[in-house]
Structure formats: C-alpha cells, structure tokens
Amino acid sequence: MRVVQWRQRGQRTDTAQREAIGYLGEWYAYHWLCAHYPDSMDETSWVSTNRRKAFPGSSGDDGFGYDFRIGSGRRPTCSK
C-alpha cells in the first residue's frame, strides 16, 4: 500500500507541479471541447504551448491569451 502525504496548509506547489496541473486541465478541456464541438475542433485548435506535449508539429504560443480556438473564419470562438 502506498502512503500519500498531503501538503500542509500554506505550502506552495513547485513549478513542475503547477505545469502538470495546467497541462492536465488543458488536456481535459481539449477532450471536452472535441466531444461537444466535433465539427469545429481538431489538434490545431489547441494553440497554447502545452499542445506540444500531446501533438507533434507546432510548439504553440502562450501569447494569444487563450488556449483553444474553436472554429475558423473571421470570428472563431476562443477559450481559456
């Protein structure tokens, strides 16, 4: 049996933990968006730098101010 220690109140997460939490959140959001917008979502819709952990190709860009672009054309929906 594995024993897990819980963080004490006031302890902060380190950089690696924050990055992992951010990636997992985006990974979940990507799959949720794909399920709800199947005609508008594909791997190119994930535009943040976390995309490179899941897909080859573009390394992504965190400068957009959002993580996903849903749809295309003049007015795509953008989601953080």
C-alpha positions, 0 to 999 in steps of 0.5 A, a space after each residue: 500500500 502506498 502512503 500519500 502525504 498531503 501538503 500542509 496548509 500554506 505550502 506552495 506547489 513547485 513549478 513542475 507541479 503547477 505545469 502538470 496541473 495546467 497541462 492536465 486541465 488543458 488536456 481535459 478541456 481539449 477532450 471536452 471541447 472535441 466531444 461537444 464541438 466535433 465539427 469545429 475542433 481538431 489538434 490545431 485548435 489547441 494553440 497554447 504551448 502545452 499542445 506540444 506535449 500531446 501533438 507533434 508539429 507546432 510548439 504553440 504560443 502562450 501569447 494569444 491569451 487563450 488556449 483553444 480556438 474553436 472554429 475558423 473564419 473571421 470570428 472563431 470562438 476562443 477559450 481559456 
